[in-house]
Each structure stands twice: as structure tokens, then as C-alpha cells.
Amino acid sequence: MLAPDPDLLASSYHFELPPESIAQHPVPRGTSRLRVVGPELDAHRTVGDLPQLLDPGDLLVVNDTKVRPAKLTARRPTGGAVHLLLLRPLPDGRWAALVKPSKKLREGARVRLQRRGTDELGPELQIDGVLPGGQRAVAGDDLAAAAEAWGEMPLPPYIQRDAPDPADRERYQTRFARHEGAAAAPTAGLHFSDSLLQELDDRGVHRVSVTLHVGLGTFQPMRSEQLLDHPMHEEVYRVPSETAAAVAACEARGGRIVCVGTTSLRALESWHRADRPTDGMTRSTRLFLHPGDGPRLRCALMTNFHLPGSTLLVLVASILGRPATQDLYAAAIADGYRFYSYGDALLLL
């Protein structure tokens, strides 16, 4: 009997990360450390060095999804706390949401929004029927406006906040954010400041966008030991016709396509595998990039350092290989790199 391929075992992608390596707050845009790995380059730089690391004619591909301030706190009539995360609008005007404690809220239960850390109360919401995936339908007057007024940014649970930090409203959003619909930020894009983008423009680096609304499944751990048994989450994406044309033009002139974030890469690779349509239509993908089936589109990737046991880490290994990825992450921990959403970045050329 053949031994299982370690490249395709979930346990191969687990590692110990010291709590102090998890970034709790961001540094100013453009100042994070940047680990650079390429055929002729192995260096420790900063994100601000990107204009020197990229060439005129290269193409930067960014994700222009926008994060909703969709994390809400509410209070039951009995005084108990309720936590909601609005996910998407439903055709009837209600919203699908994750609600805790869901089992204590019967259909028709009413709760009132509360500003976390205060006694200030806001609009009333109604918790309705159960939806697939343990979600609930939530009704209320203009929930999008209620989220804007009362919501917090849906920071990942490893970022701890005793009370809402107004700075997260601006910092947990990229400069490219245009199309609302993400449950989390495409975090590699958080590194770019207006001044850095201007420097890249001046350098002659082109920039186009794709849209992939980051879903909660992005951070779902792999629960099957066999990678290929993992039920990959579905996300919707769009590659505009202008982006399709820009990718073809970059390839024709011999430039590099540089995907900012795993979401940009998944969108562009899904489009590439769908025979590169030029209609700009919205599509869906369950693409799982892993060793043995990595990107077929020739591109570079800028990304953050990812969670143990995540499909995002496996995606990095699909480019670098598993042993090199393990070595790189071990070195990053030893060198004091900051991990996860507000952390440092990695550039694979």
C-alpha cells in the first residue's frame, strides 16, 4: 500500500504560531515588512519598496470588493446579548445573517440594536426563519443603513477589541474598495496607500481590478485529513472586460501579472480556466489550488501570512511547494514577521 502524499494531507499545513506573532493593530499603509521570494531574489524589504521591485509594464491586479460594517450587537427584551453578522440581502428585503445565541431566539423574536460597550440602543430587528448553513433571516427597516450607523467592521476573531475602534472603519478597507459585498477584507490590499499607488503609477506599473466578494468560507479550516475531500467554499467573482484585455496586453509585452491577494489570484485563475471570457459577467468558483494543481496562469502573488491549516496556506504551497512553504513560514516566525490580516506581506515573484 502506497504511503499517503504529504502534500495532500491537511496535517502537513499545521504549525505552531506564538500569540505575539498575530498582529492586533495595523502599521501605516505601505510600511509593513515584505518578504520577497523569486528566482533571483530572496530578500527582506518593505511594502514601500514595491516600485523598485516591479518593472514598467507590469500589471497589478487588485480586488475591489468592499467590506460591510456588518457586525452588530443587540439586546433581547430579557437583557441578554445577541451578536449578528449580516451576510447578504434576500429577495424579500430581509437579510441572511449569523446570529448568536441562535437557539435561544425563536422565529419572530425581536431584539434592539446596541452600541457595544455602551447602553445606547437603536432600531429594532426581528429574527425570523432558519436558513441553510445555520443562518437566520433578519428583518428590519433598511438594514444596510442600520449596519452603517450601528455596525462594526467584521474583524477576524483573532483580532481582539474590548470596544469598537473607529480606526478600523478606515483601516480594514482597501483603497480599491468599490463594490460592497465582502464578509472580510482582501487583506493584501490593505497595505497600499495613495502615495504608494502614485509611485507605482509613476513607475509605469499598470493597475486593473477584479471583484471577488470574500466569504466566511475563506477562513474555514480544513476538517478532512485528505485535502481533496475538503468541500471548497463557493465565492462569486467578476473579471471586467477591461481587465481581460489588460491581462492579454501585459502577456503580449512580456510584463508580469502581479495578483494582490489570494482572492485576486483565485478570481483571475478561475477566469483563466473558464477560457478567459471577455463578457465581464459575474461567475462563481470553488477553485482549490493545491500542490499538484497550482495556478496555470503565469503570475506573481503578493499575500499576507496565513492561518495554519487553511486553504490559503495550501494555495501558497501550490506555488512554492510544501517544503519550501514550511521553511519560509518557520523563518518568518523566527524573524519576527507579523501574521494575518493586519500583518506583514509576502511577495512571490
RAQUI-V152915 format. One line per field, one symbol per residue. ss: DSSP state (H for helix, E for strand, L for the rest). psi: psi as a letter, one per 40 degrees, with the letter a starting at -180 (. if undefined). burial: I if it has 16 or more other ideal C-beta (glycine too) atoms within 10 Angstrom, else O. Layout:
ss: ???
psi: ???
burial: ???
//
This chain:
ss: LLLLLHHHEHHHHLLLLLHHHELLLLLLLLLLEEEEEELLEEEEEEHHHHHHHLLLLLEEEEELEEELLLEEEEEELLLLEEEEEEEEELLLLLEEEEEELHHHLLLLEEEEEELLLLLLEEEEEEEEEELHHHLEEEELLLHHHHHHHHLELLLLLLLLLLLLLLHHHHHLLLLLLLEEEELLLLHHHHHLLHHHHHHHHHHLLEEEEEEELLLHHHHLLLLLLEHHHLLLLLEEEELLHHHHHHHHHHHHHLLLEEEELHHHHHHHHHHHHLLLLLLLLEEEELLLLELLELLLLLLEEEEELLLLLLHHHHHHHHHHLHHHHHHHHHHHHHLLLLELLLLLEEEEL
psi: hiiihddfhddeeiihhhdeehhdiiiiheeiihhhhidehhihaideeddddiiheihhhihfihhigehihihideeiihhihhdiiideeiihihhhhddehiheihihihhheiehiaiiihhaihiieeiihhiihgdddddddeiihgiieehhhdihhddddddfhieehdhieieiigddeeehidddddddddeehihiiihhhhidddehihehdhdeehghihiiihhiddddddddddddeeihhhhgidddddddddddefffieeeihiiifhhhihegahdhhiihhiihiiieidddddddeddidddddddddddddefihiadeaaihhh.
burial: OOOOOOIIIIOIIOOOIOOOIIIIOIIOIIOIIIIIOOOOOOOOIOIIOIIOIIOOOIIIIIIIIIIIIIIIIIIIOOOOOIOIIIIOOOOOOIIIIIIOOIOOIOOOIOIOIIIIOOOOOIOOIOIIOOIOOOIIIIIIOOIOOIIOOIIIIIIOOIIOOOOIOOOIOOIIIIOIIOOOIIIIIIIIIIIIIOOIIOIIOOIOIIIIIIIIIIIOOIIOOIOOOOIOOIOIOOIOIIIIOOIIOIIOOIOOOOIIIIIIIIIIIIIIIIIIOOOOOOOOOOOOIOIIIIIOOIIOIOIIIIIIIIIOIIIIIIIIIIIIOIOOIIOIIOOIIOOOIIIIIIIIIIIII
//
